Amino acid sequence: MIPKFCFHALFAAAGTLNTYIVANLDICGLPRDQQLGALILVASIVGIILYGWLVLFSNWSLLVLQLTAFAGVALILGVLAWIGYTLATTPPPKPLEEIEKELSQEAAESKPQEK
């Protein structure tokens, strides 16, 4: 059964949606995390519809596409920069020979104690 949506939203005097809607969101019978999931779902669908309208039917379609391309490229290059920074600032691991040597020394030290 699909839960009944019970939105308790506060509206400002001018009729605009108040910022308290998130705090007062109540989707009957659902835990808080599922309420947040439903809110994210609805907001995403509205975002898709708004973006589609801006790209296909508005006078700002070229600007929207330019901003989208810039944001996409900036996101990819930002992730690459983060990877590069992580690789540049992380110390190199110990060589395997050194690790094996340490393990064999620990094993040799623990054998006399076991007897």
C-alpha positions as CSV (number, residue, x, y, z in Angstrom):
1,M,0.0,0.0,0.0
2,I,1.4,3.4,-0.9
3,P,1.5,5.6,2.2
4,K,-0.6,8.7,2.2
5,F,1.5,11.9,2.0
6,C,0.6,14.3,4.8
7,F,2.6,17.4,4.3
8,H,2.4,19.9,7.1
9,A,4.0,22.9,5.4
10,L,4.0,26.4,6.6
11,F,3.3,29.2,4.1
12,A,4.4,32.8,4.4
13,A,1.8,35.5,4.1
14,A,2.7,36.2,0.5
15,G,2.0,32.5,-0.4
16,T,5.7,31.5,-0.9
17,L,6.9,28.2,0.6
18,N,8.4,28.7,4.0
19,T,11.9,27.4,4.8
20,Y,10.3,25.3,7.6
21,I,8.8,22.7,5.3
22,V,11.7,20.3,5.7
23,A,11.4,20.5,9.5
24,N,7.7,20.0,9.4
25,L,7.6,17.3,6.7
26,D,5.5,14.4,7.8
27,I,4.9,11.5,5.4
28,C,2.5,9.4,7.5
29,G,3.7,6.1,8.7
30,L,7.3,6.3,7.4
31,P,10.5,6.5,9.4
32,R,12.5,9.7,9.2
33,D,15.1,8.3,6.7
34,Q,12.3,7.2,4.4
35,Q,10.7,10.6,4.6
36,L,14.0,12.2,3.6
37,G,14.2,9.7,0.7
38,A,10.8,10.6,-0.5
39,L,11.7,14.3,-0.3
40,I,14.9,13.7,-2.3
41,L,12.9,11.7,-4.9
42,V,10.3,14.4,-5.4
43,A,13.0,17.2,-5.5
44,S,15.0,15.2,-8.1
45,I,12.0,14.7,-10.3
46,V,11.1,18.4,-10.1
47,G,14.8,19.2,-10.9
48,I,14.7,17.0,-14.0
49,I,11.5,18.6,-15.2
50,L,12.9,22.1,-14.5
51,Y,16.2,21.4,-16.3
52,G,14.4,19.9,-19.3
53,W,12.2,23.0,-19.6
54,L,15.2,25.3,-19.3
55,V,17.2,23.4,-21.9
56,L,14.4,22.8,-24.4
57,F,11.9,25.6,-24.1
58,S,13.5,28.7,-22.5
59,N,15.5,31.5,-23.9
60,W,18.4,30.6,-21.6
61,S,19.0,27.2,-23.1
62,L,22.5,28.1,-24.4
63,L,23.5,29.5,-21.0
64,V,22.1,26.5,-19.2
65,L,24.0,24.1,-21.4
66,Q,27.2,26.1,-21.0
67,L,26.8,26.1,-17.2
68,T,26.1,22.4,-17.2
69,A,29.2,21.6,-19.4
70,F,31.3,23.8,-17.1
71,A,30.0,22.1,-14.0
72,G,30.6,18.6,-15.4
73,V,34.1,19.4,-16.5
74,A,34.9,21.1,-13.2
75,L,33.6,18.1,-11.3
76,I,35.7,15.7,-13.3
77,L,38.8,17.8,-13.0
78,G,38.1,18.4,-9.3
79,V,38.0,14.6,-8.7
80,L,41.3,14.2,-10.7
81,A,42.9,17.0,-8.6
82,W,41.8,15.3,-5.4
83,I,43.3,12.0,-6.6
84,G,46.5,13.7,-7.6
85,Y,46.7,15.5,-4.2
86,T,46.1,12.2,-2.4
87,L,48.8,10.4,-4.4
88,A,51.3,13.3,-3.9
89,T,50.8,13.6,-0.2
90,T,50.6,9.9,0.8
91,P,53.9,8.4,1.8
92,P,55.0,5.3,-0.2
93,P,54.4,1.9,1.3
94,K,57.2,-0.2,2.7
95,P,58.8,-2.6,0.3
96,L,57.6,-6.2,0.6
97,E,61.1,-7.4,1.5
98,E,61.2,-5.1,4.5
99,I,57.7,-6.3,5.6
100,E,58.7,-10.0,5.2
101,K,61.9,-9.3,7.2
102,E,60.0,-7.7,10.1
103,L,57.5,-10.6,10.1
104,S,60.3,-13.3,10.2
105,Q,62.0,-11.4,13.0
106,E,58.7,-11.3,15.0
107,A,58.2,-15.0,14.4
108,A,61.7,-15.8,15.6
109,E,61.3,-13.7,18.7
110,S,58.0,-15.3,19.6
111,K,59.2,-18.9,19.3
112,P,61.4,-19.0,22.4
113,Q,58.5,-17.5,24.4
114,E,56.2,-20.3,23.4
115,K,58.4,-23.1,24.8
